[in-house]
């Protein structure tokens, strides 16, 4: 097998067989559902789970225990990436994406049915952790396939634009999740939310899953993968092939996405807990901040897609990483500046997040050839989730409690330095 970068490889692919509108909707709807489920858990991990699944501890310890279960999904994601990536590169993008969506969806619905600690004791957090593992396992296979459905159907010169559509599912899912929790808090008491209302977002995902399945089952296989079938270019075990011939691309890709993940989970899960626990905002006020962040995040993702096709993904990623590093120095002054400062932080942070996240899908897919692209891009993205996202809320909470908010900014800055070095090492021809 020839080890080529996918920039020329992808340029040579056949014209798309699927309608552009159907391709973009399929890539968007799936990631919207997956991230709605994922963020519903993140929100409940701050607002609900410390009370229902980790009682008997002081508030900080219960929150840290809840964040620990939150992190489980990130360690499950590379396993999901390896398993679903194998079938995505062997059987096809479409079938594998349906299976990943079902895995994530079933795990989410079961969370909505779980008994609490008061009902079954320590078995409750154990079952919660198991379902969280299932969420991560499904999402590990979802993201890479959604990006490839988009980019492998994209016409030449529009890879970044098509590649940003699955990324747009993240702010849409965040907005829907935060919006639903806001409605619940508006129309029911905190007691009712803790008693039964928290289950609604998890059980309600059934409707979204049904829509996602209907859209995805209507797709044909991507032209790039069909070409690999016709030329008999599929490898026997894509996971092994990645570690045999693409170790460098995998390693650099993981850390190219590091600052993206650190920024996002400090600006969402950690910020939500900080607003409620330290600034003593009401739950509704804290969710309003999150809703505004989702809007800003979503607005800047399409801008990133357009800019990347115009000036190159490499240049845009370099520039936004430097800007995130500069922004890290403003983290402490803004978050310690009251409500206005918090809104300033989330506006600037989520604007930068929209730019870096909008292109990261196409960036991580680019270095891998078609026959291992599902596995390679999924592993890079989900390994980045482990090192950059899984413990970010936990680390930020611990740093702020023990050393002050300034050290949270230093943590973000360190992630930017690492990302910048890896972007330069990968180079413009791989990105």
N, C-alpha and C positions, 0 to 999 in steps of 0.2 A: 504494500500500500504506500502510495506517495504521500509524504507529509507536507502538504501545502497549506498556506493560510487561506481563509475562506473569502478574502476580499476578491481575488480573481475567480475562486471557485464559485462564489455566489453570483458573480457577474455573468458567469457562463450558463446559469440555470435557465431553464425554459420559461416561457411566458406563463403567468398564473392560469390555472384551470378554474379556480374558484372566483366568484364575483368579489371584487374588492370590498363591497359593503358587508358581505357575509363573512369574509375573512376577518375584517376588523371587528365586527360585532362578536364573533366567536372568541377572538383573543381577549377582547375587553370583558365580556360577560363572565368568562370563567375566572379571571383574576379578580374581578369585582366580588364574586361570590366567595372565593377563597379568602380574600382579605377582609371581607365583611365578617366571616366566621372568625378569622384570626384576631381582628381588632375587638370583636365582641368579647373574646376571652381576655384580651389585654385590659379592656375597660372594667370587666367584672373582677379581674385580678386586683384592681385598686379599690373598687367600690363595694364589692360583695363578698368575694371568696375569703378575705381575711376574717370576716365575721362568721361565715357559714361553714368553712372547711378547716380553719385554723384557730378555733377559739381557745381561751385559756392562756393566751400569750399577751405580752404587752403589745401596743399598737405597732411599734416599729418591727418587732420580731415577727408578728403575724404578717405584716406587709412583705417582709423579706422572704418568708416562707412561701407566700403567694407568688412572688416574683420568681422564686426557685422553680415552681411548677411551670410558670410561664416560659422559663428558659429550656425546659425539656424538649419542646417542639423543635428548637433550633438544632439540638443534637440528633433528633430523629430525621431532620430534613436531608442530610447527606445520604442516609440509608435509603430514603425514598427516592432521592435523585439517582442512586445507583440502580435500584430495582426498576423503577419506571423508565429510567434512561436506557437500561438494557433493552426493554421491550419497545421503547420509542425508536431506538436505532435498529432494532431487528424486525419488529412487526409493523410499526407505523406510528406517526404522530397522533392521528385522529383517535384510534382505539385506545391508546395509552392515556390520552388526555381524559377520555370518558371515565376510565378506571380510577385515575387520580382524583377527579372531581367527586366520584362516589365515595372514595375512601375518606376524603376530608369531610364531606357532607354527613356521612353516617356518624363519624366521630363527634361532630358538632351537635347533631340531634340528640345523641346519647347524653352529652353533657347536660342538656336541658331536662333530662329525665332523672338525673342522679339524686339519690337521697343525700342529706347533709350529715355533718359530723354528729349533730344531736340525735339523728335517727339511727345511724349504724356505726358510729365511732370512727376509729382510724381507717376503716375500710373506705370511708368517703374520700379523703384526700388521695388514697392510693388509686381509687377508680378515676378520680379527676386527673391524676398524673398519667394514667393509662390512656385516657381519651385525648389528653393533650399530646401525647406521643403520636396517636393516630392522626391528629390534625397536622402535626409537623411532617409525618410520613407522606400524607397526601399532598401537602403543599410543596414538598420536595420534588415531586414528580410533575406538579402542575405548572410551575413557573417556566421551566425550560421549554416545555411543549408549547405553551401559549406564545412565547417569544418566537419560536420557530414557525408556528402556524402563520404568524404575521410576516417575519422577515423572509421566509422561503417562498412566500407568495408575492413579495414586493417587486415592483418593476425597478430597473436599474436607476440609481440616483435617488431612491426613496427608501432605502433600508432603514435609516434612522427614524423617518416619519412613520413608517409602518411599525417599527420596533417600539415606538413609544405608546402604542395603543394598549398592549397588555400592561404596561407600566401605569397607565391611567386608571387601571382598576384599583390600584392602591389608594389614591385619594377618594375615589368614588366609594369604595368599601368603607374607608374610614369615616366619610361623611354620613353614609347610611347608618353605620353602627352607632356613631356618636349622636346622630339625630334621633334614632330610635330610643336610646337610653335617655336623651333629653325629654322626649315625649313621655316616657314612663315616669320620670321624676316630676314632670309637670302635672300629670293627671293622676298620680297615686302617691300615697305617703311613703316615707322611707321604710316604714314597717311592712307595708304591702310589697314594696320592691324586694325586700329581703325575704319575705315569706314565699312569694311566687312570681312576682313580676320579672325578676331577673331571668327567668326561664324563657320568656317570650322571644328574645332575639335568636336564641339557639334553636328553638323549635320552629320559628318562622323561616329559618333558612331552607326548609323543605321546598317552599315555593320557588325560591331563587334557583335551587338545584335543578328543579324540573325544567325551568326555562333554559338553563345552561345546557342541559342534556339535549333538549330539543334543537337548540341552535347547532351544537357541535356534531350531532349525528347527521346533520344535513350536509356536512362538508365532504369534499373529496380529499384524497391524500395530497400532500404538497408536491409540486413539480420536482423539487430537489430530491426528495426521498424516493419518488417514483423513478427518477433517473438512476439513483443508486441501485434500486432493485433491478432495473433493466440491464445495467452494466455489471451486475453481480458484485457490487463494491461493498456490500455489508460485511462487517467483521463479526467473528463468532462471538466474542465476549468484549463488548465495547469498554466496560470498566477496566479490564486488563490492558486493553490497547491504549487507553488514556494514560495509565501509569507507566506503560512501556515506552511510548513515543511522544507523549504530550505533557510530561511532568512540569516542565518550565511554564507552559501556558496556564496550566491549572494553578500552580503556586502563585504566579503573578496576578492572574485573574482574581484569585481569592482576596488578595490584599489591595488590588485596584478598587474593589468595592467596599473596603473596610470603612473609610470615612463616611460613605453613604449610609451604612447601617448605623454607625455610632450616632451620627447627626439625627437620623430619623427617630431612633428609640429614646434619645434624650429629649427630643422635641415632642414626643407623644406620651409613651407610657410613663417615663420618669416625670415629665412636666405635669401630667395629670395628678400623680401622687404628691408632687411638691405643692401644687396649687391647693389641694385639699388638706394635706397634712401639715404644711409649714405656713402657707399664707392664709389658711383657714377659710378658703372660698367655699361657698356652698357647692354641692355636687353639680347643680344646674349651671352655675357660673363657670365652673371648671370645664364642663362639656361645651359651653359656648366658645371658650378659647380653642378647644379642640376642633370644633366645627369651622371656625374661622381659619385655622391652620390647614384644614382639609381643602378649603376653597382656594387659598393661595397656592398650596401644593399642586392642585389640579390645574390651575391656570398656567403655571410655568412649565409643565410637562410638554404640552404641544409646542411651546416656544423653543424648548430644547431640541425637539425633533426637527424643526425647521432649521434652526441654527446649525445643528450638526451636519445636515446634508449640504449646507452652504459653505461652512468654514472648516469642516472635518470634526469627527468625534474626538480625535486626539487633542486638538487645540482647545476645544470647548471643555474637555475633561480636565486638562491642565489648569485652565483659567478658573473653573468653578472650585477645584480643590484648593487652590491658593486662597480664593475668597472665603471658603469655609474656615481655613486656618486663621485668617484675619478676624473672621466673625467670632472665633473661639475666645478672643480677648474681650469681646463685648458681652459674653454669656453672663458672667457674675454681675456686672453693673446693671444689666437689663433685668435679670430675674430678681435682684434685690431692690428694684426700683418701683415696687408696687404694681398695681393692675396695669397701668400704662406701659411699664417696662416689660411686663409679661406679654402684652399684645405686640410690643415692638420686637421682642425676641421671636415670637412665633411667626410674625410676618416675615422678618428677614430670614429666619432659619428655614421656614417652609418654602420660601422663594428659591433659596439655594438648593434645597432638597429636591424641588421640582426639576431643576436643571440637571443635577447629577443623576437623579433616579430616572429621568426621562430617557437618558441615553445608555444607561448601564446594561440594559438587556441586549442591545445591538453590540455593545462593546465586548461583553462576555461571550457572545456567540461567534464573533468574527474570527478568533484565532483557530477554531476547530473545523476540520473538513466535515462534509455532510454525514459521513458514515459513523461519526462519533460525536456529532455536534450536540445532540440531545443530552447525552451523558456528560460531556465535558462542560457545557455551559451550566447545566443544572448543578453539577458538583461544585464548580467555582462559586456560583451564587450562594449555595447553601453552606459551603465551608466559610464563606464570608459572613453568613448569618451567625455561625458559631462564634467566630472571633470578634465580630463587630456588634452583634445585636443581642445574643442570648443573655449575656450578663450586663449589658449596658445599663438597664434600669437599676440593677442591683449595685453595680460599681458606682454609679452616679449617686445613688442614695447613701451608700457607705462613705464615699468621699465627702459629700456635703455634710453629713452628720459628724464626721471625725476631723476633717481638715478645712471645711468651708467651701463655699460655692466656687471660689477661684480655681480650686483643684479639679472641679468638673470641667472647667474650660481647658485646663492643661491636658486632661484626658482626651478631649476632642482634638486639641492641637496635635498631640502625639499621633493620633490616627491619621490626620491629614499629612503629616510628614512621611509616614510609611506609605500611604497611598500615592503620594507624589513621586516618591522614589520608584515605585513599581510601575507607574504609568510611563515614566521615562525609560525604565528598563525594557518594558514591552515594546515601546516605540510606535510610531505612527503607522507602520505597515501592518502591524498586528491588530491595531485598534480601528 
